[in-house]
Amino acid sequence: MNKNTYVYESNENQVVETNIDERLLGAVIRLNTFLTAAVMGILGGLGLFFTTLLSLNRGLPNPGNYLNLLGVFMPGYEVTPTGAWIGLLWGGLIGAISGGVLYRVYAHNLRIHVRNFLLQDKSGDEPYTLIVPIGGKALGLALGTVIAGGLVVTTNWLVIRGTADESVHARLLGNYLPGYSISLPGSLIGAVQLFLFVFVLCMLWSWIYNRIITTRHRGTPK
């Protein structure tokens, strides 16, 4: 029997049908990954674009005082009309990557849950619901690595191009990440803190999400 099948009987027709379902499930996961990345990319790009324009048109002195900190992670971004367009591109890229990673982590154990769901005894009349929890550890590792790695890359890019002393906004990150500085050791110290923050946040969010879906479907066969 093919190791990717979920049917334990030796009936060849069942094996063929299950293999088709396996390929279909893989296609659905890839499609949903693309759609989630596209939606998150659009929301991220447009969100940063309009937030930048709103900050510019508030009529207050020093617009984007804190928003300019994003320039550390997004080279070229600043709270200016030109920076808004650069932010649109960066926000779209980061949003798409984050959305794709989020869904792939969500779908990581989907095959296992579908297999268990299909093997359940559904002889009764009660409806069955497939519940797929989010793995907070995997999500935290994935997003934490992406975001922390981004800080290391962008910080050391400032060092390589020789603009470390001019990067006022990058130095401000030291107020939020103790020990961070525009250097290789400083970027690693900041990356570790940022990774831990994102990891803990993902663990907390996944715990809340899993508790909610478990509570909503309490009483339904699993």
Salt bridges, closest charged atoms under 4 A:
GLU22 OE2 - ARG111 NE 2.81
